[in-house]
Amino acid sequence: KRRLMLARALVHKPKLLLLDEPTAGVDVETRSETWDFIKEINENGTTVILTTHYLEEAESLCNQVAIINQGKMLQNSSMNELLQTLESESFILYLDKPIDIKPDLKNIDSKLLSATELEITIDKNVNISEAIILLAQQNITISSIKNKRNRLEELFIKLTQDNSR
């Protein structure tokens, strides 16, 4: 149904396309295909205005973002400018080998989640490579890294909490 609605909206090749929650209630594969299609039509010259509660979708698809809470616009800027306002970022580091105690990372906040998972929070003035170097010096190697939370989601929560006080 969602695919048909999108196809119907594109039949006349609009310059502007308004999409309201285009991937709500769809499976993972359809969501990914829809994202790819939205990117493609945008790259081909169609301006897309997207409303969504899926903030990872907005972060992936949008160049410009407006955050609206209870009818009030809290932020309207480019995605890059908005993400630059993050004071810190949290990452989950998956370790190659289990460790028993939290490593010493000097001025980097860390928490051992399990023997092979370490959460670190890095201020925006600290480079993640510093944490990696400090871990390597302690013979701790990382197999993979992921953001703890979607960055736009983190900002949205901060902005809306600040606004409700």
Backbone as ProteinMPNN parsed JSONL, in Angstrom:
{"seq_chain_A": "KRRLMLARALVHKPKLLLLDEPTAGVDVETRSETWDFIKEINENGTTVILTTHYLEEAESLCNQVAIINQGKMLQNSSMNELLQTLESESFILYLDKPIDIKPDLKNIDSKLLSATELEITIDKNVNISEAIILLAQQNITISSIKNKRNRLEELFIKLTQDNSR", "coords_chain_A": {"N_chain_A": [[0.813, -1.185, 0.0], [1.902, 1.26, 0.84], [3.969, 1.558, -1.034], [2.493, 1.818, -3.385], [1.119, 4.203, -2.885], [3.264, 5.978, -2.842], [4.252, 5.677, -5.456], [2.035, 6.616, -6.885], [2.044, 9.286, -6.122], [4.257, 10.157, -7.46], [3.807, 10.002, -10.183], [3.312, 12.247, -11.844], [5.757, 13.487, -11.838], [6.699, 15.373, -9.678], [8.096, 18.515, -8.482], [8.217, 18.993, -5.856], [7.762, 16.98, -3.071], [5.746, 15.802, -0.55], [6.03, 13.84, 2.247], [4.537, 11.886, 4.655], [5.423, 10.13, 7.317], [6.528, 7.87, 5.712], [7.519, 5.265, 5.984], [6.258, 4.038, 8.059], [5.123, 1.242, 9.783], [6.079, -0.641, 7.961], [8.011, -3.446, 6.755], [11.487, -4.294, 7.415], [13.015, -4.634, 5.046], [11.431, -3.357, 3.092], [11.442, -0.796, 4.154], [14.166, -0.076, 3.867], [14.396, -0.179, 1.046], [12.596, 1.864, 0.4], [13.876, 4.09, 1.547], [16.182, 4.175, -0.077], [14.969, 4.74, -2.521], [13.779, 7.248, -2.024], [16.077, 8.789, -1.594], [17.164, 8.634, -4.172], [15.204, 9.931, -5.825], [15.368, 12.441, -4.744], [18.027, 13.148, -5.319], [17.722, 13.365, -8.028], [16.488, 15.764, -8.352], [13.997, 16.318, -7.121], [12.486, 17.979, -4.491], [12.134, 16.88, -1.225], [9.954, 16.808, 1.421], [9.827, 15.583, 4.543], [8.047, 14.066, 7.103], [8.617, 12.501, 10.132], [8.835, 10.085, 12.767], [10.859, 8.422, 13.052], [13.924, 8.856, 13.797], [16.467, 8.031, 13.003], [15.998, 7.59, 10.378], [15.49, 10.187, 9.45], [18.015, 11.342, 9.976], [19.594, 9.929, 8.209], [18.462, 10.53, 5.707], [17.988, 13.305, 5.39], [18.989, 16.653, 4.525], [18.432, 19.076, 5.604], [16.888, 19.987, 8.662], [14.076, 20.276, 10.772], [13.104, 20.559, 14.064], [10.275, 19.953, 15.824], [8.266, 20.493, 18.594], [5.417, 19.978, 20.41], [4.041, 21.78, 18.757], [5.808, 23.887, 18.568], [8.616, 25.244, 16.949], [11.737, 24.095, 17.551], [14.242, 23.876, 16.491], [15.847, 24.618, 13.442], [17.782, 23.883, 10.96], [20.726, 22.995, 9.02], [21.479, 19.51, 8.726], [24.138, 18.872, 9.332], [25.002, 21.183, 10.773], [23.318, 21.0, 12.983], [24.089, 18.528, 14.133], [26.641, 19.211, 14.893], [26.235, 20.511, 17.256], [26.179, 18.71, 19.284], [27.343, 17.907, 22.456], [28.694, 15.748, 23.431], [29.408, 12.324, 22.583], [28.273, 8.995, 22.667], [29.614, 5.737, 22.561], [29.558, 2.238, 21.829], [31.928, -0.107, 22.382], [33.073, -3.046, 21.056], [34.924, -5.593, 22.269], [37.816, -7.541, 21.406], [38.782, -9.5, 23.135], [37.766, -10.751, 26.346], [37.622, -8.623, 29.261], [38.338, -7.938, 32.713], [38.302, -5.712, 34.395], [37.452, -2.231, 34.295], [39.095, -0.296, 31.87], [41.721, 2.206, 32.175], [41.022, 5.268, 30.985], [41.773, 7.877, 31.175], [40.693, 11.076, 30.712], [38.312, 10.293, 29.581], [35.052, 9.26, 29.828], [33.93, 6.112, 30.885], [32.308, 2.889, 30.857], [32.032, -0.407, 31.864], [30.168, -2.682, 30.249], [29.867, -5.371, 29.797], [31.994, -8.258, 29.803], [33.061, -8.065, 27.293], [32.14, -5.721, 26.234], [32.354, -2.285, 26.109], [31.342, 0.85, 27.107], [31.821, 4.119, 26.007], [31.993, 7.625, 26.558], [32.499, 10.468, 24.794], [33.674, 13.72, 24.839], [33.031, 16.509, 22.656], [35.395, 17.811, 22.048], [37.35, 15.928, 22.16], [39.064, 13.403, 20.46], [38.02, 10.314, 19.07], [40.023, 8.561, 18.47], [41.883, 8.892, 20.471], [40.864, 7.393, 22.624], [41.0, 4.855, 21.5], [43.763, 4.563, 21.144], [44.619, 4.664, 23.84], [43.404, 2.333, 24.786], [44.694, 0.412, 23.195], [47.282, 0.676, 24.191], [46.941, -0.632, 26.538], [46.759, -3.188, 25.773], [44.252, -3.882, 24.755], [42.043, -4.707, 22.331], [39.786, -3.7, 19.737], [36.947, -5.02, 18.218], [34.693, -4.059, 16.907], [32.741, -1.007, 16.559], [29.975, 0.952, 17.62], [27.583, 3.624, 17.48], [26.045, 4.539, 20.5], [23.517, 5.564, 20.62], [21.292, 6.888, 18.216], [22.396, 9.879, 16.79], [20.805, 12.118, 16.123], [18.498, 11.484, 17.478], [19.404, 11.65, 20.099], [19.935, 14.416, 20.263], [17.34, 15.386, 19.805], [15.962, 14.469, 22.074], [17.352, 15.886, 24.066], [16.794, 18.577, 23.295], [13.972, 18.651, 23.46], [13.531, 17.992, 26.134], [14.842, 20.123, 27.413], [13.187, 22.165, 26.539], [10.792, 21.587, 27.785], [11.103, 22.285, 30.408]], "CA_chain_A": [[0.0, 0.0, 0.0], [2.799, 2.422, 0.915], [4.653, 1.68, -2.325], [1.519, 2.305, -4.353], [0.875, 5.614, -2.586], [4.452, 6.711, -3.267], [4.269, 5.654, -6.922], [0.955, 7.491, -7.347], [2.468, 10.667, -5.889], [5.366, 10.491, -8.354], [3.422, 9.827, -11.58], [3.435, 13.5, -12.596], [7.122, 13.976, -11.624], [6.621, 16.65, -8.966], [9.329, 19.154, -8.012], [8.104, 18.967, -4.405], [7.05, 15.799, -2.599], [5.525, 15.793, 0.898], [5.852, 12.466, 2.728], [4.212, 11.807, 6.077], [5.715, 8.79, 7.854], [6.458, 6.946, 4.572], [7.919, 3.88, 6.283], [5.572, 3.55, 9.268], [4.436, -0.031, 9.662], [6.584, -1.514, 6.905], [9.087, -4.342, 7.188], [12.846, -3.757, 7.309], [13.431, -4.613, 3.645], [10.674, -2.299, 2.417], [11.942, 0.479, 4.68], [15.451, 0.184, 3.215], [14.113, 0.121, -0.355], [11.949, 3.178, 0.357], [14.934, 5.081, 1.802], [17.002, 4.27, -1.287], [14.171, 5.386, -3.556], [13.645, 8.667, -1.648], [17.384, 9.399, -1.893], [17.318, 8.714, -5.624], [14.364, 10.982, -6.408], [15.913, 13.719, -4.279], [19.232, 13.4, -6.118], [17.281, 13.694, -9.38], [15.919, 17.105, -8.399], [12.749, 16.515, -6.393], [12.618, 18.356, -3.086], [11.3, 16.0, -0.412], [9.701, 17.216, 2.798], [9.549, 14.322, 5.223], [7.744, 14.075, 8.535], [8.875, 11.154, 10.638], [9.244, 9.863, 14.155], [12.044, 7.581, 12.964], [14.979, 9.852, 13.685], [17.584, 7.493, 12.221], [15.576, 7.809, 9.003], [15.727, 11.607, 9.164], [19.457, 11.592, 9.947], [20.136, 9.312, 7.0], [17.883, 11.052, 4.471], [17.738, 14.747, 5.301], [20.048, 17.653, 4.544], [17.911, 20.146, 6.452], [15.986, 19.384, 9.641], [13.372, 21.128, 11.726], [12.588, 19.782, 15.19], [9.071, 20.605, 16.321], [7.743, 19.853, 19.794], [4.173, 20.598, 20.872], [3.708, 22.883, 17.871], [6.831, 24.935, 18.6], [9.839, 24.868, 16.254], [12.874, 24.221, 18.451], [15.488, 23.922, 15.715], [15.706, 24.566, 11.988], [19.133, 24.089, 10.44], [21.226, 21.849, 8.261], [21.765, 18.349, 9.574], [25.518, 19.0, 9.814], [25.051, 22.209, 11.821], [22.634, 20.479, 14.165], [24.91, 17.485, 14.758], [27.805, 19.874, 15.494], [25.887, 21.018, 18.59], [26.335, 17.642, 20.281], [28.434, 18.152, 23.404], [29.439, 14.497, 23.568], [28.832, 11.201, 21.865], [28.529, 7.719, 23.336], [29.88, 4.614, 21.66], [29.742, 0.907, 22.401], [33.096, -0.767, 21.792], [33.056, -4.503, 21.21], [36.324, -5.965, 22.46], [38.216, -8.845, 20.877], [38.948, -10.451, 24.244], [37.12, -10.282, 27.574], [38.421, -7.958, 30.298], [37.693, -8.026, 34.022], [38.135, -4.39, 35.009], [37.347, -1.099, 33.37], [40.415, 0.261, 31.57], [41.966, 3.613, 32.497], [40.978, 6.07, 29.765], [42.069, 9.252, 31.59], [39.579, 12.018, 30.752], [37.191, 9.758, 28.812], [34.112, 8.522, 30.671], [33.706, 4.763, 30.369], [31.558, 1.962, 31.703], [32.127, -1.775, 31.377], [28.818, -3.242, 30.163], [30.082, -6.811, 29.943], [33.427, -8.543, 29.655], [33.5, -7.73, 25.939], [31.482, -4.5, 25.778], [32.745, -1.09, 26.851], [30.687, 2.082, 26.658], [32.615, 5.317, 26.264], [31.37, 8.895, 26.206], [33.593, 11.34, 24.399], [33.337, 15.12, 24.618], [33.273, 16.862, 21.254], [36.768, 18.292, 21.862], [38.238, 14.771, 22.264], [38.986, 12.545, 19.29], [37.825, 8.906, 19.439], [41.297, 7.845, 18.322], [42.562, 8.919, 21.777], [40.386, 6.234, 23.378], [41.522, 3.651, 20.854], [45.197, 4.498, 21.471], [44.739, 4.3, 25.262], [43.046, 0.916, 24.905], [45.775, -0.369, 22.573], [48.41, 0.701, 25.124], [46.622, -1.586, 27.604], [46.576, -4.458, 25.059], [42.829, -4.132, 24.539], [41.734, -4.433, 20.933], [38.365, -3.506, 19.458], [36.51, -5.71, 16.996], [33.783, -3.147, 16.206], [32.246, 0.153, 17.299], [28.716, 1.517, 17.141], [27.034, 4.691, 18.301], [25.102, 4.006, 21.474], [22.198, 6.038, 20.258], [21.258, 7.739, 17.044], [22.79, 11.231, 17.19], [19.661, 13.024, 16.023], [17.608, 11.117, 18.584], [20.02, 12.217, 21.295], [19.675, 15.858, 20.228], [15.899, 15.603, 19.946], [15.621, 14.278, 23.491], [17.913, 17.018, 24.804], [16.047, 19.797, 22.952], [12.592, 18.608, 23.958], [13.593, 18.037, 27.6], [15.176, 21.502, 27.77], [12.037, 22.998, 26.221], [9.67, 21.296, 28.695], [11.406, 22.751, 31.756]], "C_chain_A": [[0.869, 1.267, 0.0], [3.522, 2.634, -0.414], [3.731, 2.266, -3.381], [1.248, 3.792, -4.128], [2.047, 6.468, -3.05], [4.521, 6.786, -4.797], [3.212, 6.604, -7.484], [1.347, 8.965, -7.201], [3.534, 11.11, -6.883], [5.017, 10.425, -9.844], [3.637, 11.099, -12.394], [4.784, 14.198, -12.378], [7.14, 15.351, -10.921], [8.009, 17.195, -8.61], [9.382, 19.138, -6.492], [7.254, 17.777, -4.006], [6.962, 15.858, -1.077], [5.234, 14.36, 1.317], [5.627, 12.484, 4.233], [4.384, 10.364, 6.541], [5.696, 7.722, 6.744], [6.819, 5.5, 4.888], [7.264, 3.34, 7.548], [4.873, 2.227, 8.957], [4.926, -0.934, 8.551], [7.723, -2.374, 7.449], [10.45, -3.713, 6.883], [13.288, -3.637, 5.848], [12.728, -3.491, 2.883], [11.135, -0.927, 2.884], [13.243, 0.864, 3.979], [15.252, 0.547, 1.745], [13.491, 1.505, -0.504], [12.968, 4.273, 0.579], [15.778, 5.282, 0.547], [16.258, 5.022, -2.388], [14.017, 6.882, -3.276], [14.954, 9.401, -1.933], [17.546, 9.619, -3.394], [16.466, 9.835, -6.216], [14.826, 12.363, -5.952], [17.148, 14.097, -5.081], [18.888, 13.802, -7.552], [16.486, 14.996, -9.436], [14.612, 17.335, -7.683], [13.065, 16.879, -4.946], [11.65, 17.506, -2.285], [11.181, 16.605, 0.985], [9.147, 15.987, 3.503], [9.169, 14.588, 6.668], [7.919, 12.644, 9.02], [9.179, 11.176, 12.128], [10.478, 8.964, 14.206], [13.238, 8.492, 12.729], [16.22, 9.331, 12.968], [17.279, 7.653, 10.734], [15.853, 9.257, 8.599], [17.225, 11.895, 9.058], [20.078, 11.053, 8.662], [19.685, 10.029, 5.727], [17.951, 12.565, 4.299], [19.0, 15.599, 5.328], [19.701, 18.775, 5.52], [16.928, 19.503, 7.419], [15.348, 20.47, 10.499], [12.836, 20.207, 12.813], [11.45, 20.582, 15.79], [8.564, 19.805, 17.507], [6.544, 20.649, 20.282], [3.857, 21.864, 20.076], [4.732, 24.004, 17.815], [8.094, 24.431, 17.887], [11.025, 25.155, 17.176], [14.186, 24.406, 17.706], [15.143, 23.856, 14.244], [17.072, 24.893, 11.407], [19.526, 22.914, 9.563], [21.519, 20.713, 9.245], [23.168, 18.468, 10.16], [25.632, 20.014, 10.941], [24.425, 21.692, 13.115], [23.496, 19.446, 14.883], [26.17, 18.062, 15.4], [27.512, 20.372, 16.906], [25.974, 19.951, 19.673], [27.537, 17.94, 21.172], [29.315, 16.916, 23.57], [28.714, 13.424, 22.764], [29.214, 9.917, 22.586], [28.65, 6.601, 22.307], [29.927, 3.324, 22.472], [30.909, 0.284, 21.643], [32.989, -2.257, 22.088], [34.507, -4.965, 21.189], [36.6, -7.362, 21.923], [38.284, -9.913, 21.965], [38.287, -9.887, 25.494], [38.112, -9.593, 28.519], [37.624, -7.995, 31.603], [37.415, -6.672, 34.657], [38.105, -3.312, 33.939], [38.732, -0.522, 33.133], [40.503, 1.741, 31.962], [42.028, 4.406, 31.195], [41.138, 7.558, 30.064], [40.819, 10.115, 31.608], [38.359, 11.567, 29.939], [36.333, 8.9, 29.735], [33.855, 7.15, 30.062], [32.967, 3.911, 31.392], [31.658, 0.581, 31.075], [30.726, -2.393, 31.415], [28.825, -4.753, 30.323], [31.571, -7.031, 29.742], [33.955, -8.157, 28.274], [32.827, -6.475, 25.376], [31.826, -3.335, 26.699], [32.025, 0.109, 26.256], [31.596, 3.255, 26.995], [31.814, 6.541, 25.832], [32.49, 9.897, 25.995], [33.063, 12.748, 24.171], [33.714, 15.496, 23.2], [34.681, 17.386, 21.001], [37.794, 17.163, 21.985], [38.001, 13.882, 21.035], [38.868, 11.09, 19.731], [39.124, 8.117, 19.328], [42.086, 7.859, 19.631], [42.152, 7.717, 22.623], [40.967, 4.946, 22.81], [43.002, 3.467, 21.167], [45.397, 4.072, 22.916], [44.396, 2.83, 25.483], [44.157, 0.031, 24.338], [46.995, -0.428, 23.491], [48.199, -0.269, 26.282], [46.328, -2.979, 27.019], [45.114, -4.866, 24.926], [42.518, -3.735, 23.097], [40.221, -4.465, 20.713], [38.023, -4.246, 18.176], [35.52, -4.854, 16.211], [33.285, -2.057, 17.159], [30.888, 0.535, 16.742], [28.325, 2.683, 18.044], [26.03, 4.073, 19.261], [23.684, 4.356, 21.071], [22.335, 6.872, 18.994], [21.519, 9.178, 17.472], [21.633, 12.21, 17.144], [18.665, 12.744, 17.14], [18.116, 11.722, 19.89], [19.757, 13.727, 21.379], [18.202, 16.175, 20.424], [15.489, 15.498, 21.411], [16.124, 15.459, 24.313], [17.087, 18.276, 24.554], [14.651, 19.789, 23.549], [12.554, 18.603, 25.483], [13.894, 19.45, 28.074], [13.975, 22.426, 27.582], [10.877, 22.792, 27.2], [9.909, 21.786, 30.113], [10.986, 24.172, 31.967]], "O_chain_A": [[0.606, 2.216, -0.739], [3.669, 3.77, -0.867], [4.142, 3.11, -4.176], [1.158, 4.556, -5.089], [1.85, 7.557, -3.589], [4.815, 7.841, -5.358], [3.47, 7.316, -8.454], [1.019, 9.789, -8.056], [3.698, 12.305, -7.125], [5.853, 10.762, -10.683], [4.103, 11.025, -13.53], [4.929, 15.377, -12.703], [7.547, 16.353, -11.508], [8.967, 16.438, -8.457], [10.456, 19.254, -5.901], [6.159, 17.582, -4.533], [7.982, 15.953, -0.395], [4.304, 13.735, 0.807], [6.432, 13.031, 4.987], [3.588, 9.49, 6.197], [4.925, 6.766, 6.83], [6.459, 4.598, 4.132], [7.672, 2.296, 8.057], [4.126, 2.118, 7.984], [4.254, -1.911, 8.22], [8.318, -2.057, 8.478], [10.534, -2.713, 6.171], [13.879, -2.627, 5.465], [13.361, -2.763, 2.119], [11.21, 0.006, 2.084], [13.401, 2.006, 3.546], [15.879, 1.485, 1.252], [13.825, 2.238, -1.435], [12.943, 5.287, -0.118], [16.057, 6.414, 0.152], [16.843, 5.839, -3.099], [14.115, 7.695, -4.195], [14.937, 10.515, -2.457], [18.011, 10.673, -3.827], [16.961, 10.613, -7.032], [14.691, 13.341, -6.687], [17.296, 15.251, -5.481], [19.662, 14.495, -8.212], [15.875, 15.301, -10.46], [14.147, 18.474, -7.64], [13.813, 16.178, -4.264], [10.471, 17.419, -2.628], [12.184, 16.877, 1.644], [8.126, 15.428, 3.102], [9.902, 15.271, 7.384], [7.432, 11.699, 8.399], [9.705, 12.15, 12.667], [11.07, 8.768, 15.267], [13.53, 8.859, 11.591], [16.957, 10.121, 12.379], [18.19, 7.829, 9.924], [16.391, 9.513, 7.521], [17.657, 12.611, 8.154], [20.988, 11.664, 8.101], [20.452, 10.124, 4.768], [17.969, 13.055, 3.169], [19.95, 15.309, 6.054], [20.577, 19.343, 6.172], [16.21, 18.576, 7.046], [15.992, 21.442, 10.892], [12.194, 19.198, 12.522], [11.622, 21.727, 16.208], [8.447, 18.581, 17.435], [6.645, 21.849, 20.537], [3.46, 22.884, 20.639], [4.541, 24.976, 17.083], [8.584, 23.339, 18.175], [11.285, 26.303, 17.535], [15.125, 25.013, 18.221], [14.242, 23.117, 13.846], [17.471, 26.057, 11.368], [18.762, 21.965, 9.386], [21.77, 20.939, 10.429], [23.373, 18.199, 11.344], [26.28, 19.748, 11.953], [24.948, 21.923, 14.205], [23.619, 19.483, 16.107], [26.712, 17.479, 16.339], [28.439, 20.628, 17.674], [25.853, 20.261, 20.858], [28.632, 18.198, 20.672], [30.516, 17.02, 23.817], [27.575, 13.598, 22.331], [30.342, 9.77, 23.057], [27.902, 6.532, 21.332], [30.29, 3.325, 23.649], [30.879, 0.165, 20.418], [32.832, -2.665, 23.239], [35.225, -4.753, 20.211], [35.746, -8.247, 21.973], [37.902, -11.064, 21.755], [38.253, -8.671, 25.679], [39.291, -9.945, 28.562], [36.395, -8.072, 31.593], [36.424, -6.498, 35.365], [38.652, -3.462, 32.847], [39.471, -0.28, 34.087], [39.488, 2.431, 32.064], [42.955, 4.246, 30.401], [40.686, 8.402, 29.289], [39.952, 9.901, 32.455], [37.476, 12.372, 29.646], [36.814, 7.943, 30.343], [33.594, 7.036, 28.864], [32.994, 4.166, 32.596], [31.396, 0.419, 29.883], [30.166, -2.601, 32.491], [27.912, -5.338, 30.906], [32.321, -6.077, 29.533], [35.155, -7.946, 28.103], [32.931, -6.196, 24.182], [31.615, -3.398, 27.91], [32.091, 0.351, 25.051], [32.082, 3.375, 28.119], [31.057, 6.494, 24.862], [33.31, 10.144, 26.879], [32.12, 12.949, 23.406], [34.603, 14.887, 22.604], [35.125, 17.409, 19.853], [38.995, 17.422, 21.92], [36.86, 13.651, 20.636], [39.546, 10.676, 20.671], [39.303, 7.114, 20.019], [42.873, 6.947, 19.885], [42.996, 7.092, 23.266], [41.375, 4.056, 23.556], [43.45, 2.35, 21.426], [46.24, 3.221, 23.202], [45.041, 2.159, 26.289], [44.516, -0.983, 24.938], [47.668, -1.456, 23.566], [49.159, -0.684, 26.932], [45.732, -3.83, 27.679], [44.782, -6.05, 24.977], [42.703, -2.586, 22.699], [39.486, -5.163, 21.412], [38.721, -4.119, 17.17], [35.5, -4.909, 14.981], [33.392, -2.169, 18.38], [30.664, 0.454, 15.535], [28.69, 2.724, 19.219], [25.258, 3.191, 18.884], [22.772, 3.536, 21.172], [23.375, 7.482, 18.745], [20.911, 9.648, 18.434], [21.495, 13.047, 18.036], [18.059, 13.668, 17.683], [17.335, 12.243, 20.687], [19.401, 14.245, 22.438], [17.855, 17.124, 21.128], [14.753, 16.344, 21.92], [15.4, 15.976, 25.164], [16.719, 18.97, 25.502], [14.195, 20.799, 24.084], [11.626, 19.161, 26.07], [13.279, 19.931, 29.026], [13.768, 23.355, 28.363], [10.077, 23.701, 27.423], [9.005, 21.712, 30.946], [11.173, 24.716, 33.056]]}, "name": "protein", "num_of_chains": 1, "seq": "KRRLMLARALVHKPKLLLLDEPTAGVDVETRSETWDFIKEINENGTTVILTTHYLEEAESLCNQVAIINQGKMLQNSSMNELLQTLESESFILYLDKPIDIKPDLKNIDSKLLSATELEITIDKNVNISEAIILLAQQNITISSIKNKRNRLEELFIKLTQDNSR"}
